[in-house]
Amino acid sequence: MDSHRFAKRVEQLAPSSIRKMMGIARRLAQEGKTVYELNMGQPDIACISGFQEALTAKVREGHICYSPFIGETYLRETFARYLNHHFDQRKVKHLVVEKENVLVTVGASHALTSTFLALFDPGDEILCVEPFFSPYSGFMAVAGGVLKAIPTFAEQGFVLPDDDQIEKSITPKTRGILFNSPSNPSGKILSEDELTRLARLALKHNLYIIGDEVYREMILGDQESTSLLQVQLEAGLMEKFKNSFIIIDSASKSFSLCGARIGFVVGRAPIIDNIAKVVAHTVASVSDVVQYGVARAYEQILSDAEYVRNLRHTYRERLDVAMIAIKEYLPHVVAPRPDGAFYLMIQFPDLEDVNEYAMFLLERFNLGGETVAVTPAASFYLTPGRGRNEVRLALVYEPEKIRRSIFIMGEAYKAFKVYRGLEKKASLR
Ligand SMILES: Cc1ncc(COP(=O)(O)O)c(C=O)c1O
């Protein structure tokens, strides 16, 4: 059969393991199996109330309009106020953000792709702290950029390697550094010292530095998140830094608004104006009614500190339950307690390829008709072989369901070992 070829960039756009597991989980659910979907970072809790009220009121007005391609002024202003308030409240010295520094996008995903398209040419190399949110690979492939890993390790608390180690990966093609803190999947929060080191390296080698801060509010322990807006450098360097950094943010996680698809890029006005050109020439503009709803969500947390406190409490409680359940039902695994975001990485030291276990758990196993979808972690790494014995869990259910899910994982693990013949046979001796 004659067929036209597709663009080369599409060939690199394989479905992520997160989406692959979601497809299977949804099919099994349709067939009547109960699947706890711990594979997706889709919060189960109801969205923030202000969003619904403002969205409904705006829709009732009956005029649904194109929006300026840079975003609605009221949302850009409110988001800038929220950011400044976030740091002021904690008495943290920071760069003050104004609406000119804010671009509205279709979620953080579109913020990232638009930024990559605006900053990088095909063949440019971008260093990325590993493990990382796996869709970064696809977002970068669209722009033709090449991701290179800055590896970090659970056994070392995911601390950044020394500067000279990082510098070994910098070539004449390197144009940027990308990180996510608090991190999906590791939960690592980069310290101020680590952020400053990355900023200095970026400036030394003339690189952009892009910080994905979508989990800013999701703190699971005592360490607060840090931001590129807090980096303090000598006056001469500070000016260059202001022209080099970009922050990515989103309403998806903090407000349980994944489906609203509102994200942000924050940076100096000329950078924002250039990234806005990509928005103008791709989606033209972001939904005006949804921007209205999201602006109200930010107004709500500006006046109600309880919202974020409750959010943190909810996820901490889930994490506590998960850690206890892991000790009880999966005692042989390695699962470091994360500091932020809402994921858990679990290493199975005795499995070579965790995919087989994950598929066994999802497709072949059930306890009373129930099973669990997890994400095999290899796609969170660029370094060959890494993540092959790890899975990621998202803490997106109430505590009892998380405990039940981990119990099912433990039972499935015992059954899997028997199924694969991994269990040692009893000796006659
Ligand atoms: C680190 C990170 N960045 C970006 C995104 C994309 O967020 P959005 O839903 O706003 O596109 C996610 C979603 O899970 C994420 O975990």
The ligand as an ORCA input file, in Angstrom:
! r2SCAN-3c Opt
* xyz 0 1
  C       7.311     17.825     36.564
  C       6.121     18.079     35.722
  N       6.151     19.072     34.831
  C       5.115     19.330     34.038
  C       3.957     18.588     34.104
  C       2.828     18.898     33.176
  O       1.825     19.596     33.855
  P       0.520     20.136     33.142
  O      -0.597     19.234     33.533
  O       0.305     21.505     33.709
  O       0.757     20.158     31.675
  C       3.864     17.545     35.023
  C       2.664     16.697     35.088
  O       2.616     15.651     35.704
  C       4.977     17.283     35.859
  O       4.957     16.286     36.745
*
